[in-house]
Amino acid sequence: MKHLLYTIVLLISSNYSFAQNDNSKKFVLVIHGGAGTILKSEMTPEREKAYTHGLNDALQAGYNILSKGGTALDAVEATIKVLEDNPLFNAGKGAVFTNEGKNELDASIMDGKTLKAGAVAGVTTVKNPITVARAVMDKSSHVMMAGKGAEQFAAQQGCTIVDPSYFFTEERWKSLLKEKANDSLKAIHNDTAKAKTFLKQKENSDYKYGTVGCVALDMYGNLAAGTSTGGMTNKKFGRIGDSPIIGAGTYADNSTCAISCTGYGEYFIRLVMAKSVSDRMELAHETMKQATNEMIMHKLGELGGDGGLIAVDKNGNIAMPFNTAGMYRGYMTSDVKKEIKIYKD
Amino acid sequence: MKHLLYTIVLLISSNYSFAQNDNSKKFVLVIHGGAGTILKSEMTPEREKAYTHGLNDALQAGYNILSKGGTALDAVEATIKVLEDNPLFNAGKGAVFTNEGKNELDASIMDGKTLKAGAVAGVTTVKNPITVARAVMDKSSHVMMAGKGAEQFAAQQGCTIVDPSYFFTEERWKSLLKEKANDSLKAIHNDTAKAKTFLKQKENSDYKYGTVGCVALDMYGNLAAGTSTGGMTNKKFGRIGDSPIIGAGTYADNSTCAISCTGYGEYFIRLVMAKSVSDRMELAHETMKQATNEMIMHKLGELGGDGGLIAVDKNGNIAMPFNTAGMYRGYMTSDVKKEIKIYKD
């Protein structure tokens, strides 16, 4: 199994096209575990193995559903739950800490067949935010719920409620302390150009944000997308990023594609990233590869942002572009092709 | 003045095109005060007059800024503040009540020149949410803040903080009691088809949601958009609608147009309404009239939603389509054209 795991890098390009045959049983699952300053030089073999295992477990969960005729929505939810439960990723258990030392979680999910969507923002007591987002979509007349209200809804719907201490991890706590120390440095050296340069470098070399996401095409031709995150380390003022924003961090439309984003959320919101990709395909007739490359490799950088996305279109084509050093990512398809990657090709 | 007010309906169509001259001093201000079941048969002359006055006051505030060479952003903020301070409109003072008897306010603003944006959701203590949204855009590295955190930020930025009781209005309180009575009816008669039909009719005939919004083109060719709301009467679970969502309720891009939406927010989120209009112009080369008509008169209804939007493009063209019985709306331009309307043409 382990041997298999590290040798299944079957394809060189991160943009892989299906042969255009008429296999109606075709299905595809794509995942990400965040994009950022992920450098091989800073990674230990053990850590690399742990991430690869984590991504593989998630892929397998979704694949098991799709291969048995399950829906894209069910696969997306189940896959993201596995990533949320894994402390390596910044979502659910393993979420980063806010400035106040809390874990505030955001998630969203969308059904490409109906354009129905659900999202939660700033929840602190639900074990799996993606499941609450799904419940918002399926069991309420709303799309987005936030804070205590969303938690009440989650409890009412029978979602697993946990004590906020469930989300504590030593590593994320240390990241918060480090960020706070940087804040103090900033306050002291606010006016010196030297300090600014130093802090800018520190900021860039830190992996401050992360997200998990999944997109799927099921054997009925339906698309779905979902995203979940703990946001940014040391975030203040109830900041909400792009992950729970339909159109920004998540979008799915059977007529175009399903998308989940990761990166510096503010830029993804301003660009309305996921819907822009979908619109480029629908309105400018770009391929998904063209549309995602244009948005991630050009528009995002032009605005000063960084990050990446995963996407699958109605024909099963996959795109996983990013403009950062790395992005935890992988896919698995009905013809048993599987790839798990961390760094640039 | 009053006479002027009621006779300035200068233009028959709600889609008005500027003559394409090269007047670089051209500026345009467009506002809305919500769309919904606004029927002339249910309106008193006094109430109609009050709404018209309210819209006129708001237009005048923005016009005064634009005519003196002020920016679109400043005009949008000032105009929306006037609407927020007017208890007739569902934003700021006059906001509807949540199920818990609170007033939870959402707002967003966007700068078409830089694609910078700011938004707040679920705030209960800031007098003018649009001003906090502006501060989020101008004074933070974030785009969206929610709840207590956003209120802390507002206080830190010197925004006017009020006791939540400031937002109480008798009329909105009565609307909440009425909605709660409907809820009880629903609980009792949940399973009878007759009761369902009755309640559906009640729902449709009630004006359950409202919003205020403003879009502007200044004499420098810059566009801006803003939206503010109290959400839906009797809303539960920290529900967030489209108003604070960049791309859904608000969007501005100098290369296309500035948009502010109003209506059943969930549908506007799922369609990513404002960005879709902008993308139709940019990618499918539709005129603003074509793009807004397609999204409001076709796509919105097809999904089962209702509402409207206001838009101004870089050439100063105006669109104000809606698929409801009415929409409080108006505009004022550099060539002193002014129109205020409530019902369908």
Interface residues (C-beta under 8 A of the other chain):
Chain A: L115 K116 A117 A121 G122 S140 S141 H142 V143 M144 M145 A146 G147 K148 G149 A150 Q152 F153 K236 F237 G238 R239 I240 G241 I245 I246 G247 A248 Y251 G265 E266 I269 R270 L271 V272 K275 S276 D279 R280 L283 A284 L303
Chain B: L115 K116 A117 A121 G122 S140 S141 H142 V143 M144 M145 A146 G147 K148 G149 A150 Q152 F153 K236 F237 G238 R239 I240 G241 I245 I246 G247 A248 Y251 G265 E266 I269 R270 L271 V272 K275 S276 D279 R280 L283 A284 L303
